[in-house]
Amino acid sequence: MIDRTGLAEFLRRRRKSLQPEDVGLPRGQRRRTDGLRREEAAALCHMSTDYYARLERERGPRPSEQMIASIAQGLHLSLDERDHLFRLAGHNPPTRGAASEHVSPGLLRIFDRLHDTPAEIVTELGETLRQTALGVALTGDTTGYTGPARSIGYRWFTDPATRQLYAPEDHPFLTRMFASGLRQILTLRGPGSRAAHLADLLLAHSEEFRTVWNDHEVGVSPDDGKRFIHPELGTLDLNCQRLVDPVQSHSLLVYTAIPGSESYEKLQLLSVIGTQPLR
């Protein structure tokens, strides 16, 4: 059963404890509100201001599990706080660990400060949970995929368009890397895991995957250097720094270029043109 009073009080307390800079928002010069405004919190939680305000006022329908998960992420809740929020709303908390898509507040705080850098937060299966605007400009929006296609490893073997982002000479290594990575995760998570499900799907639908899978290769790790082929700017040679959250098995990937290099200049141009094609 929903605890409307407890839910409202908890939401108000968490909203007021967050500052705009904590969630990547500008503070402005005339701010009088302690913490975030309701409209700011609502936008972070991907809901209308009216709906969010009714929750804080102990009104409105009981929020769904999906809505509570969105609120927990939008307000940068820890796992314990997220679970508490679910119980206040009368729901059982979701699982923790590799299957969870709740990004830790610490990882989000770093991500929210990367306005001028291509960056993304991904699961251990290569499912994109967050992208910066410059990350979208570099690789396209990879958060909108559904089902197995959310995994870049799955798309690599099933969607030819995925390979257009990478130099052809890198394709053989990436093929080995994605198969090797999936095998290691499957061994770690075991039968019945999402990794096992992806492997079964790929074995059924991709002859290339079946061939490389039968090599039983492990330990093919991604390089720090990444080479992307942008449709407008051409080749960008970037360094990839990875920050791992071991509890949730999420990784923050940050892409940078050597100052003064051609790729550095292209990143500067990318920050200007964004997702708009060059004329």
Short mmCIF file of the C-alpha atoms (twelve columns), coordinates in Angstrom:
data_MODEL
# 
_entry.id   MODEL 
# 
loop_
_atom_site.group_PDB 
_atom_site.id 
_atom_site.type_symbol 
_atom_site.label_atom_id 
_atom_site.label_alt_id 
_atom_site.label_comp_id 
_atom_site.label_asym_id 
_atom_site.label_seq_id 
_atom_site.Cartn_x 
_atom_site.Cartn_y 
_atom_site.Cartn_z 
_atom_site.pdbx_PDB_model_num 
ATOM 1   C CA . MET A 1   0.000  0.000   0.000   1 
ATOM 2   C CA . ILE A 2   1.232  3.448   -0.856  1 
ATOM 3   C CA . ASP A 3   2.385  5.719   1.970   1 
ATOM 4   C CA . ARG A 4   1.372  9.055   0.471   1 
ATOM 5   C CA . THR A 5   2.613  11.184  3.367   1 
ATOM 6   C CA . GLY A 6   5.937  9.411   3.569   1 
ATOM 7   C CA . LEU A 7   6.362  9.531   -0.217  1 
ATOM 8   C CA . ALA A 8   5.581  13.258  -0.374  1 
ATOM 9   C CA . GLU A 9   7.928  14.122  2.472   1 
ATOM 10  C CA . PHE A 10  10.736 12.029  1.053   1 
ATOM 11  C CA . LEU A 11  10.408 13.609  -2.397  1 
ATOM 12  C CA . ARG A 12  10.395 17.127  -0.966  1 
ATOM 13  C CA . ARG A 13  13.447 16.417  1.178   1 
ATOM 14  C CA . ARG A 14  15.423 14.889  -1.669  1 
ATOM 15  C CA . ARG A 15  14.494 17.663  -4.115  1 
ATOM 16  C CA . LYS A 16  15.535 20.404  -1.696  1 
ATOM 17  C CA . SER A 17  18.826 18.660  -0.916  1 
ATOM 18  C CA . LEU A 18  19.913 18.776  -4.571  1 
ATOM 19  C CA . GLN A 19  21.567 21.866  -6.011  1 
ATOM 20  C CA . PRO A 20  21.345 22.712  -9.736  1 
ATOM 21  C CA . GLU A 21  25.051 22.116  -10.227 1 
ATOM 22  C CA . ASP A 22  24.643 18.640  -8.696  1 
ATOM 23  C CA . VAL A 23  22.536 17.580  -11.689 1 
ATOM 24  C CA . GLY A 24  24.225 19.577  -14.448 1 
ATOM 25  C CA . LEU A 25  21.858 22.569  -14.430 1 
ATOM 26  C CA . PRO A 26  22.844 26.269  -14.346 1 
ATOM 27  C CA . ARG A 27  22.162 28.011  -11.049 1 
ATOM 28  C CA . GLY A 28  21.160 31.391  -12.438 1 
ATOM 29  C CA . GLN A 29  21.412 34.729  -10.633 1 
ATOM 30  C CA . ARG A 30  17.941 35.062  -9.096  1 
ATOM 31  C CA . ARG A 31  17.462 31.672  -7.500  1 
ATOM 32  C CA . ARG A 32  15.625 31.876  -4.174  1 
ATOM 33  C CA . THR A 33  14.510 28.247  -3.902  1 
ATOM 34  C CA . ASP A 34  16.409 25.889  -1.612  1 
ATOM 35  C CA . GLY A 35  17.558 23.076  -3.857  1 
ATOM 36  C CA . LEU A 36  15.792 22.304  -7.122  1 
ATOM 37  C CA . ARG A 37  12.531 23.828  -8.283  1 
ATOM 38  C CA . ARG A 38  9.642  21.438  -8.842  1 
ATOM 39  C CA . GLU A 39  9.742  21.992  -12.588 1 
ATOM 40  C CA . GLU A 40  13.445 21.151  -12.626 1 
ATOM 41  C CA . ALA A 41  12.891 17.958  -10.664 1 
ATOM 42  C CA . ALA A 42  9.987  16.999  -12.907 1 
ATOM 43  C CA . ALA A 43  12.088 17.479  -16.042 1 
ATOM 44  C CA . LEU A 44  14.872 15.327  -14.597 1 
ATOM 45  C CA . CYS A 45  12.298 12.632  -13.809 1 
ATOM 46  C CA . HIS A 46  10.745 12.851  -17.306 1 
ATOM 47  C CA . MET A 47  7.246  13.801  -16.152 1 
ATOM 48  C CA . SER A 48  5.023  16.849  -16.109 1 
ATOM 49  C CA . THR A 49  5.436  19.430  -13.376 1 
ATOM 50  C CA . ASP A 50  1.771  18.989  -12.455 1 
ATOM 51  C CA . TYR A 51  2.149  15.243  -11.943 1 
ATOM 52  C CA . TYR A 52  5.281  15.645  -9.836  1 
ATOM 53  C CA . ALA A 53  3.718  18.438  -7.776  1 
ATOM 54  C CA . ARG A 54  0.691  16.265  -6.988  1 
ATOM 55  C CA . LEU A 55  2.982  13.555  -5.601  1 
ATOM 56  C CA . GLU A 56  4.615  16.083  -3.276  1 
ATOM 57  C CA . ARG A 57  1.146  17.211  -2.186  1 
ATOM 58  C CA . GLU A 58  -0.059 13.654  -1.419  1 
ATOM 59  C CA . ARG A 59  -2.426 13.659  -4.374  1 
ATOM 60  C CA . GLY A 60  -2.873 11.933  -7.701  1 
ATOM 61  C CA . PRO A 61  -2.867 8.266   -8.743  1 
ATOM 62  C CA . ARG A 62  -0.422 5.745   -7.388  1 
ATOM 63  C CA . PRO A 63  2.764  5.981   -9.496  1 
ATOM 64  C CA . SER A 64  3.781  2.907   -11.461 1 
ATOM 65  C CA . GLU A 65  7.046  1.045   -10.945 1 
ATOM 66  C CA . GLN A 66  8.378  2.594   -14.149 1 
ATOM 67  C CA . MET A 67  7.508  6.065   -12.877 1 
ATOM 68  C CA . ILE A 68  9.153  5.426   -9.513  1 
ATOM 69  C CA . ALA A 69  12.296 4.166   -11.248 1 
ATOM 70  C CA . SER A 70  12.376 7.361   -13.309 1 
ATOM 71  C CA . ILE A 71  11.994 9.496   -10.181 1 
ATOM 72  C CA . ALA A 72  14.746 7.570   -8.388  1 
ATOM 73  C CA . GLN A 73  17.116 8.161   -11.283 1 
ATOM 74  C CA . GLY A 74  16.102 11.770  -11.821 1 
ATOM 75  C CA . LEU A 75  16.679 12.673  -8.163  1 
ATOM 76  C CA . HIS A 76  20.039 10.867  -8.152  1 
ATOM 77  C CA . LEU A 77  19.032 8.434   -5.402  1 
ATOM 78  C CA . SER A 78  21.377 5.826   -4.015  1 
ATOM 79  C CA . LEU A 79  20.311 2.182   -4.190  1 
ATOM 80  C CA . ASP A 80  19.104 2.253   -0.580  1 
ATOM 81  C CA . GLU A 81  17.138 5.438   -1.253  1 
ATOM 82  C CA . ARG A 82  15.724 3.968   -4.456  1 
ATOM 83  C CA . ASP A 83  14.524 0.854   -2.617  1 
ATOM 84  C CA . HIS A 84  12.990 3.042   0.114   1 
ATOM 85  C CA . LEU A 85  11.136 5.078   -2.532  1 
ATOM 86  C CA . PHE A 86  9.714  1.919   -4.117  1 
ATOM 87  C CA . ARG A 87  8.422  0.707   -0.757  1 
ATOM 88  C CA . LEU A 88  6.839  4.080   0.019   1 
ATOM 89  C CA . ALA A 89  4.974  3.790   -3.290  1 
ATOM 90  C CA . GLY A 90  3.812  0.274   -2.398  1 
ATOM 91  C CA . HIS A 91  6.096  -1.593  -4.817  1 
ATOM 92  C CA . ASN A 92  8.787  -4.204  -4.336  1 
ATOM 93  C CA . PRO A 93  12.249 -2.785  -5.113  1 
ATOM 94  C CA . PRO A 94  13.903 -4.035  -8.313  1 
ATOM 95  C CA . THR A 95  16.982 -6.223  -8.283  1 
ATOM 96  C CA . ARG A 96  20.467 -4.858  -7.759  1 
ATOM 97  C CA . GLY A 97  23.670 -5.712  -9.578  1 
ATOM 98  C CA . ALA A 98  24.388 -6.377  -13.238 1 
ATOM 99  C CA . ALA A 99  20.717 -6.551  -14.267 1 
ATOM 100 C CA . SER A 100 19.934 -3.152  -12.738 1 
ATOM 101 C CA . GLU A 101 19.847 -0.014  -14.886 1 
ATOM 102 C CA . HIS A 102 19.841 2.415   -11.961 1 
ATOM 103 C CA . VAL A 103 22.960 4.543   -12.379 1 
ATOM 104 C CA . SER A 104 24.726 5.406   -9.129  1 
ATOM 105 C CA . PRO A 105 24.563 9.081   -8.043  1 
ATOM 106 C CA . GLY A 106 28.369 9.254   -7.959  1 
ATOM 107 C CA . LEU A 107 28.653 8.217   -11.594 1 
ATOM 108 C CA . LEU A 108 25.861 10.619  -12.543 1 
ATOM 109 C CA . ARG A 109 27.567 13.535  -10.778 1 
ATOM 110 C CA . ILE A 110 30.655 13.021  -12.923 1 
ATOM 111 C CA . PHE A 111 28.623 12.496  -16.079 1 
ATOM 112 C CA . ASP A 112 26.585 15.669  -15.517 1 
ATOM 113 C CA . ARG A 113 29.780 17.741  -15.612 1 
ATOM 114 C CA . LEU A 114 30.950 16.477  -19.007 1 
ATOM 115 C CA . HIS A 115 29.152 19.049  -21.122 1 
ATOM 116 C CA . ASP A 116 32.007 19.531  -23.602 1 
ATOM 117 C CA . THR A 117 33.067 15.892  -23.995 1 
ATOM 118 C CA . PRO A 118 31.674 12.841  -25.772 1 
ATOM 119 C CA . ALA A 119 30.742 10.441  -22.980 1 
ATOM 120 C CA . GLU A 120 28.303 7.651   -22.233 1 
ATOM 121 C CA . ILE A 121 27.269 5.317   -19.433 1 
ATOM 122 C CA . VAL A 122 26.860 1.704   -20.534 1 
ATOM 123 C CA . THR A 123 25.992 -1.647  -18.977 1 
ATOM 124 C CA . GLU A 124 28.333 -4.621  -19.076 1 
ATOM 125 C CA . LEU A 125 26.490 -5.760  -22.229 1 
ATOM 126 C CA . GLY A 126 27.119 -2.453  -23.999 1 
ATOM 127 C CA . GLU A 127 23.621 -1.019  -23.524 1 
ATOM 128 C CA . THR A 128 23.732 2.782   -23.462 1 
ATOM 129 C CA . LEU A 129 21.985 4.297   -20.433 1 
ATOM 130 C CA . ARG A 130 23.168 7.902   -20.796 1 
ATOM 131 C CA . GLN A 131 24.881 9.999   -23.470 1 
ATOM 132 C CA . THR A 132 26.163 13.540  -23.438 1 
ATOM 133 C CA . ALA A 133 25.043 15.788  -26.296 1 
ATOM 134 C CA . LEU A 134 28.509 15.540  -27.840 1 
ATOM 135 C CA . GLY A 135 28.358 11.770  -27.458 1 
ATOM 136 C CA . VAL A 136 25.160 11.743  -29.521 1 
ATOM 137 C CA . ALA A 137 26.840 13.969  -32.113 1 
ATOM 138 C CA . LEU A 138 29.741 11.515  -32.340 1 
ATOM 139 C CA . THR A 139 27.971 8.145   -32.496 1 
ATOM 140 C CA . GLY A 140 24.277 8.968   -32.896 1 
ATOM 141 C CA . ASP A 141 21.620 8.398   -30.243 1 
ATOM 142 C CA . THR A 142 22.163 4.850   -28.977 1 
ATOM 143 C CA . THR A 143 19.736 5.102   -26.055 1 
ATOM 144 C CA . GLY A 144 16.629 4.545   -28.162 1 
ATOM 145 C CA . TYR A 145 17.150 0.912   -29.085 1 
ATOM 146 C CA . THR A 146 14.868 -1.715  -27.578 1 
ATOM 147 C CA . GLY A 147 15.157 -5.419  -26.897 1 
ATOM 148 C CA . PRO A 148 18.404 -7.235  -27.747 1 
ATOM 149 C CA . ALA A 149 19.402 -4.400  -30.104 1 
ATOM 150 C CA . ARG A 150 20.186 -2.260  -27.066 1 
ATOM 151 C CA . SER A 151 23.493 -4.164  -26.861 1 
ATOM 152 C CA . ILE A 152 26.158 -2.891  -29.260 1 
ATOM 153 C CA . GLY A 153 27.580 -6.416  -29.379 1 
ATOM 154 C CA . TYR A 154 24.253 -7.727  -30.649 1 
ATOM 155 C CA . ARG A 155 23.935 -4.906  -33.183 1 
ATOM 156 C CA . TRP A 156 27.466 -5.569  -34.412 1 
ATOM 157 C CA . PHE A 157 26.430 -8.970  -35.743 1 
ATOM 158 C CA . THR A 158 22.878 -8.141  -36.818 1 
ATOM 159 C CA . ASP A 159 22.810 -4.516  -38.048 1 
ATOM 160 C CA . PRO A 160 25.311 -3.582  -40.809 1 
ATOM 161 C CA . ALA A 161 24.780 0.119   -40.107 1 
ATOM 162 C CA . THR A 162 26.528 -0.299  -36.744 1 
ATOM 163 C CA . ARG A 163 29.824 -1.064  -38.476 1 
ATOM 164 C CA . GLN A 164 29.789 2.119   -40.519 1 
ATOM 165 C CA . LEU A 165 30.955 4.017   -37.436 1 
ATOM 166 C CA . TYR A 166 34.258 2.089   -37.380 1 
ATOM 167 C CA . ALA A 167 37.134 1.789   -39.845 1 
ATOM 168 C CA . PRO A 168 36.919 -1.414  -41.948 1 
ATOM 169 C CA . GLU A 169 40.433 -2.470  -40.924 1 
ATOM 170 C CA . ASP A 170 39.270 -2.514  -37.285 1 
ATOM 171 C CA . HIS A 171 36.290 -4.793  -37.943 1 
ATOM 172 C CA . PRO A 172 38.052 -8.174  -37.480 1 
ATOM 173 C CA . PHE A 173 39.395 -7.157  -34.059 1 
ATOM 174 C CA . LEU A 174 36.046 -5.735  -32.958 1 
ATOM 175 C CA . THR A 175 34.292 -8.933  -34.039 1 
ATOM 176 C CA . ARG A 176 36.623 -10.967 -31.838 1 
ATOM 177 C CA . MET A 177 36.312 -8.448  -28.995 1 
ATOM 178 C CA . PHE A 178 32.505 -8.474  -28.882 1 
ATOM 179 C CA . ALA A 179 32.335 -12.279 -28.992 1 
ATOM 180 C CA . SER A 180 35.052 -12.620 -26.359 1 
ATOM 181 C CA . GLY A 181 33.403 -10.087 -24.065 1 
ATOM 182 C CA . LEU A 182 30.019 -11.766 -24.310 1 
ATOM 183 C CA . ARG A 183 31.561 -15.166 -23.520 1 
ATOM 184 C CA . GLN A 184 33.232 -13.807 -20.394 1 
ATOM 185 C CA . ILE A 185 30.008 -12.171 -19.155 1 
ATOM 186 C CA . LEU A 186 28.018 -15.336 -19.862 1 
ATOM 187 C CA . THR A 187 30.508 -17.393 -17.862 1 
ATOM 188 C CA . LEU A 188 30.305 -14.876 -15.021 1 
ATOM 189 C CA . ARG A 189 26.500 -14.587 -14.962 1 
ATOM 190 C CA . GLY A 190 25.640 -18.144 -15.938 1 
ATOM 191 C CA . PRO A 191 22.786 -19.879 -17.794 1 
ATOM 192 C CA . GLY A 192 19.520 -17.946 -17.793 1 
ATOM 193 C CA . SER A 193 21.320 -14.597 -17.751 1 
ATOM 194 C CA . ARG A 194 20.768 -11.841 -20.292 1 
ATOM 195 C CA . ALA A 195 24.212 -12.619 -21.700 1 
ATOM 196 C CA . ALA A 196 23.162 -16.226 -22.290 1 
ATOM 197 C CA . HIS A 197 19.992 -15.022 -24.025 1 
ATOM 198 C CA . LEU A 198 21.983 -12.742 -26.350 1 
ATOM 199 C CA . ALA A 199 24.398 -15.556 -27.179 1 
ATOM 200 C CA . ASP A 200 21.513 -17.884 -28.056 1 
ATOM 201 C CA . LEU A 201 19.955 -15.258 -30.319 1 
ATOM 202 C CA . LEU A 202 23.231 -14.565 -32.104 1 
ATOM 203 C CA . LEU A 203 23.995 -18.253 -32.549 1 
ATOM 204 C CA . ALA A 204 20.623 -18.616 -34.233 1 
ATOM 205 C CA . HIS A 205 20.872 -15.565 -36.486 1 
ATOM 206 C CA . SER A 206 24.518 -14.880 -37.331 1 
ATOM 207 C CA . GLU A 207 26.856 -17.270 -39.114 1 
ATOM 208 C CA . GLU A 208 29.767 -14.912 -38.462 1 
ATOM 209 C CA . PHE A 209 29.038 -15.000 -34.744 1 
ATOM 210 C CA . ARG A 210 28.815 -18.803 -34.751 1 
ATOM 211 C CA . THR A 211 32.228 -18.995 -36.410 1 
ATOM 212 C CA . VAL A 212 34.023 -16.672 -33.980 1 
ATOM 213 C CA . TRP A 213 32.089 -18.062 -30.983 1 
ATOM 214 C CA . ASN A 214 33.390 -21.537 -31.738 1 
ATOM 215 C CA . ASP A 215 36.945 -20.261 -31.291 1 
ATOM 216 C CA . HIS A 216 36.248 -19.946 -27.513 1 
ATOM 217 C CA . GLU A 217 38.456 -16.859 -27.378 1 
ATOM 218 C CA . VAL A 218 38.533 -14.817 -24.160 1 
ATOM 219 C CA . GLY A 219 40.517 -11.831 -22.964 1 
ATOM 220 C CA . VAL A 220 40.249 -9.770  -26.167 1 
ATOM 221 C CA . SER A 221 40.063 -6.411  -24.400 1 
ATOM 222 C CA . PRO A 222 39.180 -3.058  -25.978 1 
ATOM 223 C CA . ASP A 223 42.074 -0.702  -26.665 1 
ATOM 224 C CA . ASP A 224 42.348 2.705   -25.026 1 
ATOM 225 C CA . GLY A 225 42.475 4.199   -28.499 1 
ATOM 226 C CA . LYS A 226 39.202 4.404   -30.445 1 
ATOM 227 C CA . ARG A 227 38.847 5.259   -34.111 1 
ATOM 228 C CA . PHE A 228 35.457 6.544   -35.212 1 
ATOM 229 C CA . ILE A 229 34.249 7.346   -38.730 1 
ATOM 230 C CA . HIS A 230 31.953 10.363  -38.577 1 
ATOM 231 C CA . PRO A 231 29.712 10.850  -41.656 1 
ATOM 232 C CA . GLU A 232 30.603 14.544  -41.896 1 
ATOM 233 C CA . LEU A 233 34.049 14.883  -40.322 1 
ATOM 234 C CA . GLY A 234 35.689 11.630  -41.323 1 
ATOM 235 C CA . THR A 235 38.102 9.747   -39.053 1 
ATOM 236 C CA . LEU A 236 38.535 10.748  -35.406 1 
ATOM 237 C CA . ASP A 237 41.268 9.077   -33.354 1 
ATOM 238 C CA . LEU A 238 40.216 9.339   -29.713 1 
ATOM 239 C CA . ASN A 239 41.336 8.054   -26.337 1 
ATOM 240 C CA . CYS A 240 38.736 6.243   -24.226 1 
ATOM 241 C CA . GLN A 241 38.938 6.461   -20.434 1 
ATOM 242 C CA . ARG A 242 36.724 4.054   -18.499 1 
ATOM 243 C CA . LEU A 243 35.390 4.520   -14.959 1 
ATOM 244 C CA . VAL A 244 33.675 1.394   -13.611 1 
ATOM 245 C CA . ASP A 245 30.993 1.118   -10.937 1 
ATOM 246 C CA . PRO A 246 31.663 -2.413  -9.617  1 
ATOM 247 C CA . VAL A 247 28.350 -2.636  -7.734  1 
ATOM 248 C CA . GLN A 248 26.111 -1.985  -10.736 1 
ATOM 249 C CA . SER A 249 28.564 -3.168  -13.423 1 
ATOM 250 C CA . HIS A 250 28.151 0.129   -15.262 1 
ATOM 251 C CA . SER A 251 30.956 1.971   -17.029 1 
ATOM 252 C CA . LEU A 252 31.388 5.666   -17.760 1 
ATOM 253 C CA . LEU A 253 33.247 6.023   -21.063 1 
ATOM 254 C CA . VAL A 254 34.847 9.390   -21.820 1 
ATOM 255 C CA . TYR A 255 36.331 10.124  -25.248 1 
ATOM 256 C CA . THR A 256 39.083 12.735  -25.653 1 
ATOM 257 C CA . ALA A 257 41.598 13.765  -28.318 1 
ATOM 258 C CA . ILE A 258 45.212 14.872  -28.002 1 
ATOM 259 C CA . PRO A 259 45.293 18.698  -27.902 1 
ATOM 260 C CA . GLY A 260 46.547 20.164  -31.155 1 
ATOM 261 C CA . SER A 261 45.814 17.027  -33.161 1 
ATOM 262 C CA . GLU A 262 43.537 16.899  -36.186 1 
ATOM 263 C CA . SER A 263 41.036 14.847  -34.193 1 
ATOM 264 C CA . TYR A 264 41.058 17.506  -31.462 1 
ATOM 265 C CA . GLU A 265 40.109 20.144  -34.023 1 
ATOM 266 C CA . LYS A 266 37.361 17.890  -35.345 1 
ATOM 267 C CA . LEU A 267 35.936 17.464  -31.835 1 
ATOM 268 C CA . GLN A 268 35.839 21.240  -31.479 1 
ATOM 269 C CA . LEU A 269 33.934 21.469  -34.751 1 
ATOM 270 C CA . LEU A 270 31.627 18.641  -33.664 1 
ATOM 271 C CA . SER A 271 30.716 20.598  -30.537 1 
ATOM 272 C CA . VAL A 272 29.565 23.436  -32.812 1 
ATOM 273 C CA . ILE A 273 27.641 21.508  -35.441 1 
ATOM 274 C CA . GLY A 274 26.226 18.895  -33.040 1 
ATOM 275 C CA . THR A 275 23.955 16.525  -34.936 1 
ATOM 276 C CA . GLN A 276 23.395 18.975  -37.806 1 
ATOM 277 C CA . PRO A 277 24.951 17.992  -41.158 1 
ATOM 278 C CA . LEU A 278 27.578 20.282  -42.638 1 
ATOM 279 C CA . ARG A 279 26.497 22.421  -45.574 1 
# 
